[in-house]
Amino acid sequence: MTETMLNCLKKLRLSGLAETLDVRLQEAAGNRLSHAEFLELALKDELTVRASRMIARRTKAACFREQKTL
């Protein structure tokens, strides 16, 4: 990933995509993914990161005494 691309992702606030883009680019080259398939995977990565961060923020804001897993 180039420095220009990284700067663009930061300006667009796509940090989740920035974290996984190198892996996805290698995967796309190795598996000969179409542009649409690559974009779908990259966007899913961003959504996954945002969802996990939202859960972490809400858990922290709730000030639970202790955390329990389900």
PEDAUR-V95571 format. One record per helix or strand of 2 or more residues. SS is the DSSP state (helix for helix, strand for strand). FROM is the first residue (numbers start at 1). TO is the last residue. Records with the same first field share a line. If there is no record, write none. Layout:
SS = FROM-TO ; FROM-TO
//
This chain:
helix = 3-11 ; 15-31 ; 35-62
//
